[in-house]
Amino acid sequence: MPISRRLFIALTGAAGALGGAATAARGTERDASAAFETVEALRTIPPGARRDRAVRHALGRQVRGDGGGGAFWWDAAAGEAEDGGTVFAPADGGTGRWRRLIDGDWQAAWFGVRADGVSDDGPALTRAIDAAAGRRLMLPKGTIRIAAPLAPTASRWHLRGQMPERGQYRSDNSTVVDASAIGAG
């Protein structure tokens, strides 16, 4: 369940929309463990250190700075399946979930889309499209390689490219999508 900036501020007790939110995103408890290198590192927080509604920050999804990081809050009562980008279970398989704080467009990088031209981004892009159903999903700059046709289950999706100029996304099956036309509908 994505939450708004307003709910984020209420959860963290921060004052002020921007200044308070920026401070709170570093964690509600003032300690060095408020920021983690990756989402995987965040998932390994031991049960005794997880506090309901605590906010933590991951600096990346797979590696620092890959565009997949962000602020997450701990929902101790949650138990639904992970979606690979906005909801993460603890590594020990326990109850509770880390939920991404979302304010604005959804990012395909949250789900593992690398756009490096080498990795097959198809499965990650499918997860992103399904999770963001009905919302605008931003594709990262770079070359998105798709080895097989996408098969999202979402009936409505809206993709948008983050390219400063006209560009193309090419799949291995020779499908080329003009980035300037993505999300034009």
Residue frames as a rotation matrix with the C-alpha (Angstrom) as fourth column:
MET 1
0.584 0.812 0.000 0.00
0.812 -0.584 0.000 0.00
0.000 0.000 -1.000 0.00
PRO 2
-0.424 -0.721 0.549 1.78
0.688 -0.650 -0.322 3.17
0.589 0.241 0.772 -1.15
ILE 3
0.283 0.525 -0.803 1.36
0.900 -0.434 0.034 6.12
-0.330 -0.732 -0.596 1.16
SER 4
0.660 0.058 0.749 1.25
0.444 -0.834 -0.326 9.82
0.606 0.548 -0.576 0.53
ARG 5
-0.450 -0.826 0.338 3.66
0.260 -0.484 -0.836 12.43
0.854 -0.288 0.432 1.83
ARG 6
-0.011 0.535 0.845 0.94
-0.739 -0.574 0.353 13.57
0.674 -0.620 0.401 4.27
LEU 7
0.924 0.349 -0.154 0.62
-0.186 0.765 0.617 10.08
0.333 -0.542 0.772 5.76
PHE 8
0.222 -0.935 -0.276 4.42
0.610 0.354 -0.709 9.77
0.761 -0.011 0.649 5.81
ILE 9
-0.483 -0.373 0.792 4.64
-0.260 -0.803 -0.537 12.93
0.837 -0.465 0.290 7.91
ALA 10
0.429 0.718 0.548 1.92
-0.796 0.014 0.605 11.62
0.427 -0.696 0.577 10.21
LEU 11
0.835 -0.139 -0.532 3.71
0.215 0.973 0.084 8.27
0.506 -0.184 0.843 10.57
THR 12
-0.044 -0.984 -0.172 7.02
0.730 0.086 -0.678 9.86
0.682 -0.156 0.715 11.45
GLY 13
0.528 0.313 -0.789 5.72
0.808 -0.469 0.355 12.75
-0.259 -0.826 -0.501 13.51
ALA 14
-0.570 -0.803 0.176 7.74
0.813 -0.520 0.261 15.18
-0.118 0.291 0.949 11.40
ALA 15
0.340 0.619 -0.708 6.76
0.417 -0.774 -0.477 18.83
-0.843 -0.133 -0.521 11.19
GLY 16
0.013 -0.297 -0.955 6.79
-0.655 -0.724 0.216 20.67
-0.756 0.622 -0.204 7.88
ALA 17
0.871 0.491 0.016 6.11
-0.301 0.560 -0.772 19.13
-0.388 0.667 0.635 4.49
LEU 18
0.744 -0.612 -0.268 9.60
-0.139 0.250 -0.958 19.17
0.654 0.750 0.100 3.01
GLY 19
-0.133 -0.865 0.483 12.10
-0.770 -0.217 -0.600 19.80
0.625 -0.452 -0.637 5.77
GLY 20
0.044 0.229 0.972 10.41
-0.889 0.454 -0.067 17.41
-0.456 -0.861 0.224 8.15
ALA 21
0.936 0.349 0.047 9.97
-0.282 0.823 -0.494 14.71
-0.211 0.449 0.868 5.52
ALA 22
0.476 -0.833 -0.280 13.62
-0.338 0.121 -0.933 14.89
0.812 0.539 -0.225 4.51
THR 23
-0.349 -0.582 0.735 14.72
-0.902 -0.005 -0.432 14.56
0.255 -0.813 -0.523 8.12
ALA 24
0.275 0.563 0.780 12.27
-0.760 0.624 -0.183 11.75
-0.589 -0.542 0.599 8.82
ALA 25
0.857 0.052 -0.513 13.37
-0.432 0.615 -0.660 9.78
0.280 0.787 0.549 5.74
ARG 26
-0.182 -0.977 -0.115 16.69
-0.623 0.205 -0.755 9.19
0.761 -0.066 -0.645 7.48
GLY 27
-0.400 0.118 -0.909 14.81
0.481 0.871 -0.099 7.27
0.780 -0.477 -0.405 10.18
THR 28
0.575 0.692 0.436 12.60
-0.070 -0.490 0.869 7.98
0.815 -0.530 -0.234 13.13
GLU 29
0.886 -0.386 -0.255 15.28
0.352 0.205 0.913 6.78
-0.300 -0.900 0.318 15.52
ARG 30
0.746 -0.657 -0.110 18.54
-0.643 -0.668 -0.374 8.67
0.172 0.349 -0.921 15.48
ASP 31
0.388 -0.670 0.633 21.06
-0.151 0.632 0.760 5.94
-0.909 -0.390 0.144 14.83
ALA 32
-0.449 -0.716 -0.536 23.50
-0.672 -0.125 0.730 4.85
-0.589 0.687 -0.425 12.15
SER 33
-0.783 0.138 0.607 21.24
0.332 0.917 0.221 2.02
-0.526 0.375 -0.764 10.97
ALA 34
0.103 0.901 -0.421 18.64
-0.057 -0.417 -0.907 4.37
-0.993 0.117 0.008 9.44
ALA 35
0.493 0.007 -0.870 20.25
-0.847 -0.223 -0.482 4.13
-0.197 0.975 -0.104 5.97
PHE 36
0.296 -0.327 0.898 21.19
0.068 0.944 0.322 0.91
-0.953 -0.034 0.302 4.17
GLU 37
-0.678 -0.670 -0.301 23.21
-0.282 -0.141 0.949 0.31
-0.678 0.729 -0.093 1.00
THR 38
-0.851 0.362 -0.380 20.51
-0.277 0.307 0.911 -1.77
0.446 0.880 -0.161 -0.72
VAL 39
0.161 0.972 0.170 16.96
-0.884 0.065 0.463 -2.99
0.439 -0.225 0.870 -0.32
GLU 40
0.369 -0.080 -0.926 18.37
0.108 0.993 -0.042 -6.48
0.923 -0.085 0.375 0.37
ALA 41
-0.726 -0.669 -0.159 20.34
0.284 -0.081 -0.955 -5.07
0.626 -0.739 0.249 3.32
LEU 42
-0.535 0.640 0.552 17.15
-0.797 -0.600 -0.077 -3.43
0.281 -0.481 0.831 4.61
ARG 43
0.413 0.751 -0.515 15.39
-0.567 0.655 0.500 -6.80
0.712 0.086 0.697 4.42
THR 44
-0.001 -0.514 -0.858 18.01
0.369 0.797 -0.478 -8.34
0.929 -0.317 0.189 6.74
ILE 45
-0.404 -0.066 0.913 17.23
-0.706 -0.612 -0.357 -6.14
0.582 -0.788 0.200 9.76
PRO 46
-0.872 0.029 -0.489 16.74
0.248 0.887 -0.389 -8.63
0.422 -0.461 -0.781 12.62
PRO 47
-0.007 0.994 -0.109 13.25
0.630 0.089 0.771 -8.98
0.776 -0.063 -0.627 14.14
GLY 48
0.187 0.062 -0.980 14.21
0.961 -0.220 0.169 -7.27
-0.205 -0.973 -0.101 17.41
ALA 49
-0.699 -0.543 -0.466 15.39
0.425 -0.839 0.340 -4.17
-0.576 0.039 0.817 15.54
ARG 50
-0.670 0.552 0.497 12.20
0.434 -0.252 0.865 -3.71
0.603 0.795 -0.071 13.47
ARG 51
-0.764 0.446 -0.466 9.93
0.253 -0.457 -0.852 -1.05
-0.593 -0.769 0.236 14.94
ASP 52
0.013 0.859 0.512 6.37
0.972 0.109 -0.208 -0.58
-0.234 0.500 -0.833 13.68
ARG 53
0.892 0.428 0.145 6.15
0.449 -0.803 -0.393 2.50
-0.051 0.415 -0.908 11.47
ALA 54
0.197 -0.901 -0.388 9.93
0.141 -0.365 0.920 3.05
-0.970 -0.236 0.055 11.59
VAL 55
0.984 0.074 -0.165 11.26
-0.137 -0.283 -0.949 4.68
-0.117 0.956 -0.268 8.42
ARG 56
0.139 -0.964 0.226 14.51
0.220 0.253 0.942 3.51
-0.966 -0.081 0.247 6.82
HIS 57
0.652 0.004 -0.758 16.27
-0.648 -0.517 -0.560 4.49
-0.394 0.856 -0.334 3.61
ALA 58
0.403 -0.539 0.740 17.87
0.580 0.776 0.249 2.17
-0.708 0.329 0.625 1.04
LEU 59
-0.017 -0.531 -0.847 20.49
-0.356 -0.789 0.501 3.85
-0.934 0.311 -0.175 -1.15
GLY 60
-0.515 -0.082 -0.853 19.80
-0.854 0.136 0.502 1.49
0.075 0.987 -0.140 -4.06
ARG 61
0.665 0.747 0.011 17.93
-0.747 0.664 0.027 -1.64
0.013 -0.027 1.000 -5.03
GLN 62
0.894 -0.409 -0.186 20.80
0.364 0.902 -0.232 -3.88
0.263 0.139 0.955 -6.13
VAL 63
-0.219 -0.961 -0.170 23.68
0.958 -0.179 -0.223 -1.39
0.184 -0.211 0.960 -5.74
ARG 64
-0.061 0.124 -0.990 23.97
0.561 -0.816 -0.137 2.09
-0.826 -0.564 -0.020 -4.33
GLY 65
-0.414 -0.096 -0.905 22.72
-0.353 -0.900 0.257 4.77
-0.839 0.426 0.338 -6.72
ASP 66
-0.922 0.022 0.388 20.93
0.331 0.568 0.754 2.45
-0.203 0.823 -0.531 -9.19
GLY 67
-0.732 0.675 0.091 17.67
-0.523 -0.642 0.560 4.42
0.437 0.362 0.823 -8.93
GLY 68
-0.076 0.730 -0.679 15.89
0.096 0.683 0.724 1.68
0.992 -0.011 -0.122 -7.02
GLY 69
-0.771 -0.248 -0.587 16.46
0.592 0.062 -0.804 2.97
0.236 -0.967 0.099 -3.52
GLY 70
-0.200 0.700 0.685 14.19
-0.137 -0.713 0.688 5.15
0.970 0.044 0.239 -1.45
ALA 71
-0.692 0.065 0.719 12.41
-0.717 -0.182 -0.673 5.51
0.087 -0.981 0.172 1.86
PHE 72
-0.295 0.569 -0.768 10.53
0.066 0.814 0.577 2.55
0.953 0.119 -0.278 3.35
TRP 73
-0.263 0.253 0.931 8.38
-0.939 -0.288 -0.187 2.18
0.221 -0.924 0.313 6.45
TRP 74
-0.954 -0.135 -0.267 7.88
-0.066 0.966 -0.251 -0.97
0.292 -0.222 -0.930 8.49
ASP 75
-0.008 0.991 0.135 4.30
-0.903 -0.065 0.425 -2.27
0.430 -0.118 0.895 8.65
ALA 76
-0.762 -0.429 0.486 4.40
-0.632 0.656 -0.413 -4.92
-0.141 -0.622 -0.771 11.39
ALA 77
-0.105 0.829 0.549 0.90
-0.378 0.477 -0.793 -6.24
-0.920 -0.291 0.263 10.69
ALA 78
0.352 0.277 -0.894 1.31
-0.922 -0.060 -0.382 -6.77
-0.159 0.959 0.235 6.93
GLY 79
-0.126 -0.398 0.909 1.73
-0.245 0.900 0.360 -10.18
-0.961 -0.178 -0.211 5.37
GLU 80
0.854 0.510 -0.103 0.93
-0.210 0.157 -0.965 -9.90
-0.476 0.846 0.241 1.65
ALA 81
0.511 -0.656 0.556 3.26
0.812 0.580 -0.063 -11.11
-0.281 0.483 0.829 -1.08
GLU 82
-0.257 -0.703 -0.662 6.18
0.189 -0.709 0.679 -8.98
-0.948 0.050 0.316 -2.23
ASP 83
0.863 0.495 0.103 5.78
0.204 -0.155 -0.967 -7.12
-0.463 0.855 -0.234 -5.52
GLY 84
0.289 -0.860 0.421 9.49
0.953 0.301 -0.038 -6.67
-0.094 0.413 0.906 -6.10
GLY 85
-0.363 -0.458 0.811 9.52
0.606 -0.778 -0.168 -2.88
0.708 0.431 0.560 -5.87
THR 86
-0.197 0.362 0.911 7.14
-0.468 -0.852 0.237 -1.34
0.862 -0.379 0.337 -3.34
VAL 87
0.691 0.409 0.596 6.56
-0.721 0.331 0.609 -4.16
0.052 -0.850 0.524 -0.83
PHE 88
-0.122 -0.806 -0.579 9.37
-0.457 0.564 -0.688 -6.31
0.881 0.181 -0.437 0.59
ALA 89
0.905 0.355 -0.233 9.22
-0.015 0.575 0.818 -9.12
0.425 -0.737 0.526 3.13
PRO 90
0.441 -0.794 0.419 11.97
-0.834 -0.190 0.518 -9.54
-0.332 -0.578 -0.746 5.71
ALA 91
-0.158 -0.620 -0.768 14.70
-0.834 0.500 -0.232 -11.96
0.528 0.604 -0.597 4.66
ASP 92
-0.908 -0.214 0.361 13.89
-0.400 0.704 -0.588 -14.27
-0.128 -0.678 -0.724 7.58
GLY 93
-0.698 0.677 -0.234 10.36
0.206 0.503 0.839 -14.82
0.686 0.538 -0.490 6.21
GLY 94
-0.750 0.392 -0.532 8.66
0.577 -0.003 -0.816 -13.35
-0.322 -0.920 -0.224 9.26
THR 95
0.318 0.921 0.224 5.51
0.948 -0.304 -0.096 -11.27
-0.020 0.243 -0.970 9.35
GLY 96
0.411 -0.104 -0.906 5.52
0.141 -0.974 0.176 -7.58
-0.901 -0.200 -0.385 8.55
ARG 97
0.389 -0.251 0.887 6.58
0.921 0.103 -0.375 -5.80
0.003 0.963 0.271 5.37
TRP 98
-0.520 -0.544 -0.659 8.77
0.370 -0.838 0.401 -2.91
-0.770 -0.035 0.637 4.30
ARG 99
0.450 0.746 0.492 6.60
0.840 -0.166 -0.516 -0.53
-0.303 0.645 -0.701 2.26
ARG 100
-0.585 -0.674 0.452 8.00
0.800 -0.571 0.183 2.11
0.135 0.469 0.873 -0.07
LEU 101
-0.003 0.500 -0.866 7.03
0.365 -0.806 -0.466 5.72
-0.931 -0.318 -0.180 0.55
ILE 102
-0.430 -0.069 0.900 5.73
0.902 0.012 0.432 6.96
-0.040 0.998 0.057 -2.80
ASP 103
0.202 0.449 -0.870 5.20
0.243 -0.884 -0.400 10.56
-0.949 -0.131 -0.288 -3.77
GLY 104
-0.020 -0.181 -0.983 4.80
-0.825 -0.553 0.119 11.00
-0.565 0.813 -0.139 -7.52
ASP 105
0.456 0.169 -0.874 5.48
-0.809 0.487 -0.328 8.74
0.371 0.857 0.359 -10.47
TRP 106
0.789 -0.220 0.574 6.37
-0.105 0.872 0.478 5.10
-0.605 -0.438 0.665 -10.02
GLN 107
0.162 -0.846 -0.508 9.87
-0.968 -0.236 0.084 4.14
-0.191 0.478 -0.857 -11.21
ALA 108
0.827 0.108 -0.552 10.67
-0.332 0.885 -0.325 0.96
0.454 0.452 0.768 -13.13
ALA 109
-0.184 -0.980 -0.070 14.11
-0.383 0.138 -0.913 0.93
0.905 -0.141 -0.401 -11.44
TRP 110
-0.105 0.218 0.970 12.38
-0.993 0.037 -0.116 0.16
-0.061 -0.975 0.213 -8.12
PHE 111
0.771 0.535 0.345 11.53
-0.497 0.845 -0.199 -3.27
-0.398 -0.018 0.917 -9.57
GLY 112
0.202 -0.817 0.541 15.02
0.165 0.572 0.803 -3.98
-0.966 -0.073 0.250 -10.89
VAL 113
0.866 0.042 0.498 14.91
0.500 -0.085 -0.862 -2.52
0.007 0.995 -0.095 -14.42
ARG 114
0.175 -0.921 -0.349 18.56
0.600 -0.182 0.779 -1.68
-0.781 -0.346 0.520 -15.10
ALA 115
0.968 0.243 -0.064 18.43
0.082 -0.548 -0.833 -0.25
-0.238 0.801 -0.550 -18.65
ASP 116
0.196 -0.976 -0.098 22.08
-0.393 -0.170 0.904 -1.22
-0.899 -0.139 -0.416 -19.14
GLY 117
0.332 0.012 -0.943 21.52
-0.943 0.016 -0.332 -2.85
0.011 1.000 0.017 -22.54
VAL 118
-0.650 -0.633 -0.420 22.89
-0.590 0.769 -0.245 -6.17
0.478 0.088 -0.874 -21.24
SER 119
-0.886 0.352 0.303 20.48
-0.069 0.545 -0.836 -7.40
-0.459 -0.761 -0.458 -18.56
ASP 120
-0.609 0.787 0.095 17.11
0.455 0.249 0.855 -8.80
0.649 0.564 -0.510 -19.61
ASP 121
-0.960 0.243 0.140 14.77
-0.273 -0.696 -0.664 -6.18
-0.064 -0.676 0.734 -18.14
GLY 122
-0.482 0.822 -0.304 11.61
-0.271 0.191 0.944 -7.99
0.833 0.537 0.131 -19.29
PRO 123
-0.123 0.476 -0.871 10.69
0.748 0.621 0.234 -9.77
0.652 -0.623 -0.432 -16.03
ALA 124
-0.662 -0.166 -0.731 11.41
0.670 -0.568 -0.478 -6.67
-0.336 -0.806 0.487 -13.91
LEU 125
-0.935 0.342 -0.091 9.45
-0.346 -0.829 0.440 -4.45
0.075 0.443 0.893 -16.29
THR 126
-0.315 0.852 -0.419 6.50
0.117 0.473 0.873 -6.86
0.942 0.226 -0.249 -16.19
ARG 127
-0.250 0.173 -0.953 6.53
0.954 0.211 -0.212 -6.75
0.164 -0.962 -0.218 -12.35
ALA 128
-0.882 -0.156 -0.444 6.68
0.267 -0.943 -0.200 -2.95
-0.388 -0.295 0.873 -12.48
ILE 129
-0.771 0.636 -0.036 3.78
-0.348 -0.373 0.860 -2.66
0.533 0.675 0.509 -14.93
ASP 130
-0.140 0.748 -0.648 1.61
0.480 0.624 0.616 -5.02
0.866 -0.225 -0.447 -12.88
ALA 131
-0.332 -0.043 -0.942 2.34
0.938 -0.121 -0.325 -3.28
-0.100 -0.992 0.081 -9.58
ALA 132
-0.848 -0.074 -0.525 1.84
0.096 -0.995 -0.013 0.22
-0.522 -0.061 0.851 -11.02
ALA 133
-0.534 0.678 0.505 -1.42
0.836 0.335 0.435 -0.68
0.126 0.654 -0.746 -12.78
GLY 134
0.509 0.835 0.210 -3.27
0.826 -0.542 0.155 2.50
0.243 0.095 -0.965 -13.68
ARG 135
0.698 -0.360 -0.619 -0.39
0.131 -0.785 0.605 4.76
-0.704 -0.504 -0.501 -12.58
ARG 136
0.836 -0.495 -0.237 2.34
-0.431 -0.323 -0.843 6.38
0.340 0.807 -0.483 -14.63
LEU 137
0.734 -0.652 0.187 5.50
0.393 0.634 0.666 4.26
-0.553 -0.415 0.722 -14.67
MET 138
0.707 -0.560 -0.433 8.75
-0.678 -0.710 -0.189 6.03
-0.201 0.428 -0.881 -15.54
LEU 139
0.863 -0.496 0.089 11.32
0.494 0.798 -0.345 4.08
0.100 0.342 0.934 -17.53
PRO 140
0.458 -0.755 -0.469 14.96
0.186 -0.434 0.881 4.86
-0.869 -0.491 -0.058 -16.72
LYS 141
0.558 -0.418 -0.717 17.43
-0.808 -0.473 -0.353 6.37
-0.192 0.776 -0.601 -19.19
GLY 142
-0.467 -0.808 0.359 19.41
-0.605 0.588 0.537 3.80
-0.645 0.034 -0.763 -21.12
THR 143
-0.440 0.244 -0.864 18.72
-0.729 0.464 0.502 0.73
0.524 0.851 -0.026 -23.21
ILE 144
-0.029 0.537 0.843 16.00
-0.795 0.498 -0.345 -1.55
-0.605 -0.681 0.412 -21.93
ARG 145
-0.729 -0.275 -0.626 16.63
-0.607 0.682 0.407 -5.08
0.315 0.677 -0.665 -23.22
ILE 146
0.112 0.831 0.545 13.59
-0.809 0.394 -0.436 -7.35
-0.577 -0.392 0.717 -23.39
ALA 147
-0.810 -0.585 0.043 14.41
-0.476 0.697 0.536 -10.94
-0.344 0.414 -0.843 -24.41
ALA 148
-0.745 0.646 0.166 10.79
0.663 0.690 0.290 -12.12
0.072 0.326 -0.943 -24.74
PRO 149
-0.309 0.697 0.647 7.44
0.105 -0.651 0.752 -10.39
0.945 0.300 0.128 -25.23
LEU 150
-0.918 0.055 0.393 6.09
-0.388 -0.327 -0.861 -8.75
0.081 -0.943 0.322 -22.10
ALA 151
-0.374 0.828 -0.417 3.04
0.330 0.539 0.775 -10.39
0.867 0.152 -0.475 -20.55
PRO 152
-0.959 0.045 0.278 1.74
-0.267 -0.467 -0.843 -8.06
0.092 -0.883 0.460 -17.84
THR 153
-0.549 0.815 -0.186 -1.58
0.826 0.563 0.029 -8.94
0.129 -0.138 -0.982 -16.20
ALA 154
-0.466 0.361 -0.808 -2.52
0.252 -0.821 -0.512 -5.29
-0.848 -0.442 0.291 -15.58
SER 155
0.174 0.634 0.754 -5.23
0.942 0.116 -0.315 -4.12
-0.288 0.764 -0.577 -17.95
ARG 156
0.922 0.100 0.374 -4.23
0.219 -0.931 -0.292 -0.43
0.319 0.351 -0.881 -17.80
TRP 157
0.282 -0.868 -0.410 -0.68
0.772 -0.048 0.634 0.92
-0.570 -0.495 0.656 -17.80
HIS 158
0.990 0.005 0.144 1.05
0.075 -0.869 -0.490 4.12
0.123 0.495 -0.860 -18.73
LEU 159
0.307 -0.950 -0.064 4.78
0.891 0.263 0.371 4.07
-0.336 -0.171 0.926 -19.54
ARG 160
0.995 -0.091 0.028 6.87
-0.077 -0.938 -0.338 7.18
0.057 0.334 -0.941 -19.89
GLY 161
0.414 -0.910 -0.012 10.55
0.795 0.368 -0.483 7.48
0.444 0.190 0.875 -20.83
GLN 162
0.778 -0.254 -0.574 13.12
0.272 -0.687 0.673 9.59
-0.566 -0.680 -0.466 -18.99
MET 163
-0.059 -0.818 0.573 15.18
0.970 0.089 0.227 10.46
-0.237 0.569 0.788 -22.02
PRO 164
-0.229 -0.067 -0.971 16.16
0.216 -0.976 0.017 14.09
-0.949 -0.205 0.238 -22.58
GLU 165
-0.451 0.078 -0.889 15.80
-0.829 -0.404 0.386 13.71
-0.329 0.911 0.247 -26.34
ARG 166
0.635 0.669 -0.386 14.10
-0.768 0.599 -0.225 11.28
0.080 0.440 0.895 -28.66
GLY 167
-0.547 -0.803 0.236 15.37
-0.816 0.575 0.065 7.78
-0.187 -0.157 -0.970 -28.07
GLN 168
0.171 0.584 -0.794 14.45
-0.683 0.651 0.332 4.17
0.710 0.485 0.510 -28.60
TYR 169
-0.092 -0.118 0.989 13.84
-0.765 0.643 0.006 1.12
-0.637 -0.756 -0.149 -26.49
ARG 170
-0.013 -0.001 -1.000 14.63
-0.865 0.502 0.011 -2.05
0.502 0.865 -0.007 -28.40
SER 171
0.501 0.180 0.847 13.74
-0.615 0.762 0.202 -5.63
-0.609 -0.622 0.493 -27.50
ASP 172
-0.535 -0.769 0.350 15.60
-0.340 0.575 0.744 -8.71
-0.773 0.279 -0.569 -28.74
ASN 173
-0.177 0.527 0.831 12.65
0.725 0.641 -0.252 -9.60
-0.665 0.558 -0.496 -30.95
SER 174
-0.751 -0.344 0.564 13.26
0.652 -0.524 0.548 -6.40
0.107 0.779 0.617 -32.98
THR 175
0.465 0.882 0.071 10.44
0.828 -0.462 0.317 -4.42
0.312 -0.088 -0.946 -31.42
VAL 176
-0.731 -0.677 0.084 11.47
0.624 -0.714 -0.319 -0.79
0.275 -0.181 0.944 -31.21
VAL 177
0.434 0.850 -0.299 9.53
0.900 -0.396 0.181 1.72
0.035 -0.347 -0.937 -29.15
ASP 178
-0.212 -0.438 0.873 10.10
0.388 -0.858 -0.337 5.42
0.897 0.267 0.352 -29.70
ALA 179
-0.536 -0.082 -0.840 10.60
0.844 -0.017 -0.536 6.86
0.030 -0.996 0.078 -26.20
SER 180
-0.981 0.187 -0.054 9.04
-0.185 -0.982 -0.046 10.17
-0.061 -0.035 0.997 -27.20
ALA 181
-0.346 0.905 -0.248 5.75
-0.518 0.036 0.854 8.37
0.782 0.424 0.457 -27.88
ILE 182
-0.561 0.115 -0.820 5.68
0.561 0.781 -0.274 6.31
0.609 -0.614 -0.502 -24.68
GLY 183
-0.500 0.437 -0.748 2.83
0.768 -0.175 -0.616 7.34
-0.400 -0.882 -0.248 -22.45
ALA 184
-0.996 0.079 0.037 1.35
-0.050 -0.865 0.500 9.72
0.072 0.496 0.865 -24.99
GLY 185
-0.459 0.879 -0.132 -2.14
0.248 0.269 0.931 8.33
0.853 0.394 -0.342 -24.41
